[in-house]
Amino acid sequence: MVGLLAGLVGFAPARWLADAVALASNHQIVLANARGTVWQGSAQLVFSGGQGSSDAVVLPGAVQWQLQPRWGSLAAQFSADCCTTQALQLAAAPLGWGGVRMTLSDSESQWPAGLLTGLGTPWNTMQPLGQLALSSKALGVDWAQGRTSLSGSFQLDATGISSRLSTLQPMGSYRLTLRGGASASLQLETLDGTLQLSGKGQWLGQSLRFEGVASAAENRVEALSNLLNIIGRRDGARSIIKVG
């Protein structure tokens, strides 16, 4: 019985992991055509609007993973043919009573912005195109007693972004920066472009509060009008963005 149980765990099929990921993400992240085992396998990564949604985008190429249980923790490696030059290294360990700490090693990767379309509203309306460059430094997330705390930093550069809602291509490039600490902060800024985005926010342990502004150059308001209506609450030639 012990040998049978060990064999069942050791050779658990990759579809078990795919089912768990789909359930945990409400079917917004799908590992399609999963092969191998729970511990080492590959699949096609699909972003979807959720169960019953017709919106879905498949990441080019395959993704691979490797899970390694360790004493008191779990180490994981994840890579994508299209988007990572080095495997992303993650680790999870218990934190106190019922808590979990997750850490991501310093990393860099690039992803097509079109993936966001598969997540449904409002991305399926905007249909963004461009590149998303992600980088992290000493990034850690702690879940304990219903609260979340962040450490390290995370940066997202969205470059050459365009949308079907505007004839301007591209509209601009943008940077979103998350810095952890006692009061984690979020900052949005425009690197270049005719659509100007800016804003600041804070992660308050259980929720995000963010306030920002989207505006267009004086001679580009009409070309960006539809997009400004979607981004936030319209206020003349600009839109007010508010979360939380």
Summary of the structure (lengths in Angstrom):
residues: 244
radius of gyration: 20.2
end to end distance: 52.0
largest distance: 74.5
contacts: 746
relative contact order: 0.08
helix: 17%
strand: 56%
